[in-house]
Amino acid sequence: MDEILKSLFQVSQKVLITMMNSLFEENFDVENTKISISNNEFVTEDLSILRGDLFLTISGAEKPYHYHIEFQTLNDATMVIRMFEYGFQKARELARYDSSDETVIIIPKQLVIFIEQNNNIKDELKLRLIFPDGEEIIYIVPVMKYWEYNHKDLLERKLYPLLPLQVFKLRYKMEHIKRKHGENKQQLMEAILEAKQIAEAVAIEGKSLYDSNEIDGDDLHKILLAIESIFAYLNNKYIKVESLTEEVYKMAKTLYDPAVEQRGIEKGIEKGIEKGIEKGIEKGIEKGIEKTALAALKKGLDLEIIMDITGLDRNKLLELQKKNQPGDA
């Protein structure tokens, strides 16, 4: 699941910057901003590895901006401490040392996306830092409660890469069935069929985004691949009906292949038209030069002069002269 979640942030620049603007309430210009995934592994003082989910750098006109996103499926009381550790380690990596004996560390903007429903999760994670002199600082990390969003909310906020997680929301229901009713095949089958219905609906939404040029072909492919992978994960974990996974795979393929094929045809036509126009212009210029040369020949101008004016060689001029003599067909 970690790899699936991270893959959703490996979409096109336009889509990713738009999503980051929405998640962090920013206003970066999509056309003049670059975004990249940065290092997420840090070596601690005891030489252990601390690994966060996702760190991104957005390069604007003024300076680079740094962001950190963690995905959580379950509530964890120590999450805010881990977020502080992640933020501090990234700040160490970005530390600026100058001649004023003042070290500057930059904590990235952070966000935790909780995917599964849990009423104990607050809108913010808070940590109170108390220094030896008594000074206190409240360290706050915003929270996104993903389970509260339906696909329409995600479309409205332009959080397109997060659409496939609508399928994952069914894990909460399936876990509840398993805990309360054990291996109740009928209820689990109903839940997986609901997941399949959501997978199909979200996949169609992805195709609509592609058709309206909100996302490109690679974005669509990543979204559909994530839908397939999440559905396969739920199916294999709770019910194991292989035919359903195959159906979702075929559904995604029917949406992706024709879309890419159609866009390829459109691009081909577009290029064909461009080439046709270019050839038409070339033909027009060529005919204009020949017309000028012919008029000059009829007036009896010297061949050398006509060659200088038109750029045509002697053989071409003689050919034109012969072709346009009276009585020639």
C-alpha positions as CSV (number, residue, x, y, z in Angstrom):
1,M,0.0,0.0,0.0
2,D,2.9,2.4,0.8
3,E,4.1,2.1,-2.8
4,I,0.6,2.6,-4.2
5,L,0.2,5.7,-2.2
6,K,3.5,7.2,-3.2
7,S,2.8,6.4,-6.9
8,L,-0.2,8.6,-6.7
9,F,2.2,11.6,-6.3
10,Q,4.2,10.7,-9.3
11,V,1.8,12.3,-11.7
12,S,2.4,15.1,-14.1
13,Q,3.7,18.5,-12.9
14,K,0.4,20.2,-13.7
15,V,-1.7,17.7,-11.7
16,L,0.7,17.5,-8.8
17,I,1.1,21.2,-8.3
18,T,-2.7,21.7,-8.6
19,M,-3.2,19.1,-5.9
20,M,-0.5,20.6,-3.6
21,N,-2.1,24.0,-4.0
22,S,-5.3,22.4,-2.7
23,L,-3.8,20.4,0.1
24,F,-1.7,23.2,1.5
25,E,-3.9,26.1,0.4
26,E,-1.1,27.5,-1.8
27,N,-1.3,29.4,-5.0
28,F,1.6,28.3,-7.1
29,D,1.5,29.1,-10.8
30,V,1.2,25.7,-12.7
31,E,3.0,27.1,-15.7
32,N,6.0,28.6,-13.9
33,T,6.6,26.2,-11.1
34,K,8.5,23.0,-10.8
35,I,7.9,20.3,-8.3
36,S,10.1,17.3,-7.4
37,I,10.2,14.4,-4.9
38,S,13.1,14.8,-2.5
39,N,15.0,12.5,-0.2
40,N,12.8,10.7,2.4
41,E,15.5,8.7,4.3
42,F,17.6,10.1,7.1
43,V,20.4,8.7,9.2
44,T,19.8,9.4,12.9
45,E,22.4,10.0,15.6
46,D,22.4,6.3,16.5
47,L,23.0,5.4,12.8
48,S,19.5,4.0,12.4
49,I,17.3,4.9,9.3
50,L,14.3,7.2,9.7
51,R,12.1,6.9,6.6
52,G,9.2,9.2,5.9
53,D,6.5,8.7,3.2
54,L,6.8,11.7,0.9
55,F,8.9,14.9,0.8
56,L,8.4,17.3,-2.1
57,T,10.2,20.5,-3.1
58,I,8.4,23.2,-5.1
59,S,10.6,25.7,-6.9
60,G,8.9,29.0,-7.3
61,A,10.1,32.4,-8.5
62,E,11.4,33.5,-5.1
63,K,12.8,30.4,-3.3
64,P,12.2,26.6,-2.9
65,Y,9.4,25.5,-0.6
66,H,9.5,22.2,1.2
67,Y,6.6,19.8,2.0
68,H,6.1,16.6,3.9
69,I,3.1,14.2,3.6
70,E,2.5,11.1,5.7
71,F,-0.2,8.5,5.0
72,Q,-1.8,6.7,7.9
73,T,-4.4,4.0,7.9
74,L,-4.7,3.7,11.7
75,N,-4.6,6.2,14.5
76,D,-1.3,6.3,16.4
77,A,-0.7,8.4,19.5
78,T,3.0,8.7,18.7
79,M,2.4,10.1,15.2
80,V,3.0,13.7,16.2
81,I,6.4,12.8,17.7
82,R,7.3,11.0,14.5
83,M,6.2,14.0,12.4
84,F,8.4,16.2,14.5
85,E,11.3,13.8,14.0
86,Y,10.7,13.7,10.2
87,G,10.5,17.5,10.1
88,F,13.6,18.1,12.1
89,Q,15.6,15.6,10.1
90,K,14.6,17.3,6.8
91,A,15.4,20.6,8.4
92,R,18.9,19.4,9.3
93,E,19.4,18.3,5.7
94,L,18.3,21.8,4.5
95,A,20.2,23.7,7.2
96,R,22.0,26.9,6.2
97,Y,25.3,27.8,7.9
98,D,26.4,31.4,7.5
99,S,29.2,33.6,8.9
100,S,26.9,35.2,11.6
101,D,27.2,32.1,13.8
102,E,23.5,31.6,13.4
103,T,22.3,28.3,12.0
104,V,19.0,28.4,10.1
105,I,16.9,25.2,9.8
106,I,13.7,25.1,7.7
107,I,10.9,22.8,8.9
108,P,8.8,21.7,5.9
109,K,5.1,22.3,5.8
110,Q,3.5,19.0,6.9
111,L,0.3,17.1,6.5
112,V,-1.0,13.7,7.7
113,I,-3.6,12.0,5.5
114,F,-5.6,9.6,7.6
115,I,-7.4,7.2,5.2
116,E,-9.5,5.0,7.4
117,Q,-12.4,6.2,9.6
118,N,-11.6,6.9,13.2
119,N,-13.6,9.3,15.4
120,N,-10.6,9.8,17.8
121,I,-8.6,11.6,15.1
122,K,-8.5,15.3,15.6
123,D,-8.2,18.0,13.0
124,E,-4.6,18.7,14.1
125,L,-1.8,16.9,15.7
126,K,-0.3,18.9,18.5
127,L,3.0,18.7,20.4
128,R,4.0,21.0,23.2
129,L,7.8,21.8,23.3
130,I,9.0,23.1,26.6
131,F,12.5,24.6,26.7
132,P,14.8,24.8,29.8
133,D,14.0,28.5,30.2
134,G,10.3,27.8,30.4
135,E,9.5,28.9,26.8
136,E,6.8,26.8,25.2
137,I,6.1,26.3,21.5
138,I,3.1,24.4,20.2
139,Y,4.1,22.2,17.2
140,I,1.1,21.7,15.0
141,V,0.6,19.4,12.0
142,P,-2.7,19.6,10.0
143,V,-4.7,16.5,9.3
144,M,-6.8,15.4,6.3
145,K,-9.5,13.0,7.2
146,Y,-9.8,11.3,3.9
147,W,-12.7,9.1,4.8
148,E,-14.9,12.2,5.0
149,Y,-14.3,12.9,1.3
150,N,-16.4,11.4,-1.5
151,H,-15.3,11.4,-5.2
152,K,-17.3,14.6,-5.8
153,D,-15.4,16.4,-3.1
154,L,-12.1,15.3,-4.5
155,L,-13.0,16.5,-8.0
156,E,-14.2,19.8,-6.7
157,R,-10.9,20.3,-4.8
158,K,-8.9,18.9,-7.8
159,L,-7.3,16.2,-5.7
160,Y,-7.4,13.9,-8.7
161,P,-4.6,11.5,-7.8
162,L,-6.4,10.7,-4.5
163,L,-9.5,9.3,-6.3
164,P,-8.3,5.6,-6.2
165,L,-8.3,5.7,-2.4
166,Q,-12.1,5.8,-2.5
167,V,-11.8,2.0,-3.2
168,F,-9.5,1.6,-0.1
169,K,-12.2,3.1,2.1
170,L,-14.0,-0.2,1.9
171,R,-11.3,-1.9,4.0
172,Y,-12.8,-0.4,7.1
173,K,-16.1,-2.1,6.4
174,M,-14.5,-5.4,5.5
175,E,-12.4,-5.3,8.7
176,H,-15.5,-4.6,10.7
177,I,-17.3,-7.6,9.1
178,K,-14.4,-9.8,9.8
179,R,-14.1,-8.8,13.5
180,K,-17.8,-9.0,14.2
181,H,-18.9,-11.9,12.0
182,G,-15.7,-13.8,11.3
183,E,-15.4,-15.2,7.7
184,N,-19.0,-14.3,6.7
185,K,-18.7,-14.9,3.0
186,Q,-22.0,-13.4,2.0
187,Q,-21.3,-10.0,3.8
188,L,-17.7,-10.0,2.6
189,M,-18.9,-10.7,-1.0
190,E,-21.4,-7.8,-0.8
191,A,-18.6,-5.5,0.4
192,I,-16.2,-6.5,-2.3
193,L,-18.9,-6.0,-4.9
194,E,-19.4,-2.5,-3.5
195,A,-15.7,-1.9,-3.8
196,K,-15.9,-3.1,-7.4
197,Q,-18.7,-0.7,-8.1
198,I,-16.7,2.2,-6.6
199,A,-13.6,1.1,-8.6
200,E,-15.6,1.3,-11.8
201,A,-17.1,4.6,-11.0
202,V,-13.8,6.2,-10.1
203,A,-12.1,4.8,-13.2
204,I,-14.8,6.4,-15.3
205,E,-14.2,9.7,-13.5
206,G,-10.5,9.3,-14.4
207,K,-11.4,8.8,-18.0
208,S,-13.6,11.9,-18.0
209,L,-10.7,13.9,-16.5
210,Y,-8.5,12.7,-19.4
211,D,-11.1,13.5,-22.0
212,S,-11.4,17.1,-20.7
213,N,-7.6,17.5,-20.6
214,E,-7.4,17.8,-16.8
215,I,-5.0,14.9,-16.7
216,D,-2.7,13.3,-19.3
217,G,-2.4,9.7,-20.5
218,D,0.3,8.9,-17.9
219,D,-1.8,10.3,-15.1
220,L,-4.8,8.2,-16.3
221,H,-2.6,5.1,-16.4
222,K,-1.3,5.7,-12.8
223,I,-4.9,6.3,-11.5
224,L,-6.2,3.2,-13.2
225,L,-3.2,1.1,-12.1
226,A,-3.8,2.3,-8.5
227,I,-7.5,1.3,-8.7
228,E,-6.6,-2.1,-9.9
229,S,-3.9,-2.6,-7.2
230,I,-6.1,-1.5,-4.3
231,F,-9.0,-3.6,-5.5
232,A,-6.7,-6.6,-5.9
233,Y,-5.3,-6.0,-2.4
234,L,-8.8,-6.0,-0.8
235,N,-10.0,-9.0,-2.8
236,N,-6.9,-11.1,-1.9
237,K,-7.0,-10.1,1.7
238,Y,-10.7,-10.7,2.5
239,I,-12.6,-12.8,-0.1
240,K,-10.2,-14.1,-2.9
241,V,-12.5,-14.2,-5.9
242,E,-10.0,-14.0,-8.7
243,S,-12.6,-13.4,-11.4
244,L,-13.5,-10.1,-9.8
245,T,-9.9,-8.8,-10.0
246,E,-9.8,-9.9,-13.6
247,E,-13.0,-8.0,-14.3
248,V,-11.6,-4.8,-12.8
249,Y,-8.4,-5.2,-14.8
250,K,-10.3,-5.6,-18.0
251,M,-12.6,-2.6,-17.2
252,A,-9.5,-0.4,-16.6
253,K,-7.9,-1.6,-19.8
254,T,-11.0,-0.8,-21.9
255,L,-10.9,2.7,-20.6
256,Y,-7.1,3.3,-21.0
257,D,-6.3,1.7,-24.3
258,P,-9.0,3.4,-26.5
259,A,-8.2,6.7,-24.7
260,V,-4.6,6.5,-25.6
261,E,-5.3,5.3,-29.1
262,Q,-7.8,8.1,-29.7
263,R,-5.3,10.7,-28.4
264,G,-2.7,9.3,-30.7
265,I,-5.0,9.5,-33.7
266,E,-5.8,13.1,-32.8
267,K,-2.1,14.0,-32.5
268,G,-1.4,12.2,-35.8
269,I,-4.2,14.2,-37.5
270,E,-2.9,17.4,-36.0
271,K,0.6,16.8,-37.2
272,G,-0.7,15.8,-40.6
273,I,-2.6,19.1,-40.9
274,E,0.6,21.0,-39.9
275,K,2.6,19.2,-42.5
276,G,-0.1,19.7,-45.1
277,I,-0.1,23.4,-44.4
278,E,3.7,23.5,-44.6
279,K,3.7,21.7,-47.9
280,G,0.9,24.0,-49.2
281,I,3.0,27.0,-48.4
282,E,6.1,25.5,-50.0
283,K,4.1,24.7,-53.1
284,G,2.6,28.2,-53.2
285,I,6.1,29.9,-52.9
286,E,7.4,27.6,-55.6
287,K,4.6,28.4,-58.0
288,G,5.0,32.1,-57.3
289,I,8.8,32.0,-58.1
290,E,8.0,30.0,-61.4
291,K,5.4,32.6,-62.3
292,T,7.9,35.5,-61.8
293,A,10.5,33.6,-63.8
294,L,8.1,33.0,-66.7
295,A,7.1,36.6,-66.8
296,A,10.7,37.7,-67.0
297,L,11.4,35.2,-69.7
298,K,8.5,36.5,-71.8
299,K,9.9,40.0,-71.5
300,G,13.2,38.7,-72.8
301,L,15.4,39.4,-69.7
302,D,18.8,37.8,-69.6
303,L,18.9,34.3,-68.1
304,E,21.7,35.2,-65.7
305,I,19.6,38.1,-64.3
306,I,16.5,35.9,-64.0
307,M,18.6,33.3,-62.2
308,D,19.8,35.9,-59.7
309,I,16.2,37.2,-59.1
310,T,14.5,33.8,-58.6
311,G,17.3,31.5,-57.4
312,L,16.3,29.0,-60.1
313,D,19.1,27.3,-62.1
314,R,19.5,27.6,-65.9
315,N,18.1,24.1,-66.6
316,K,14.9,24.9,-64.6
317,L,14.5,28.2,-66.6
318,L,14.9,26.5,-69.9
319,E,12.4,23.8,-68.9
320,L,9.9,26.5,-68.0
321,Q,10.5,28.3,-71.2
322,K,10.0,25.2,-73.3
323,K,6.9,24.1,-71.4
324,N,5.2,27.4,-71.9
325,Q,6.0,27.9,-75.6
326,P,2.9,28.5,-77.8
327,G,1.4,25.2,-79.0
328,D,2.7,23.1,-76.1
329,A,0.0,21.1,-74.3
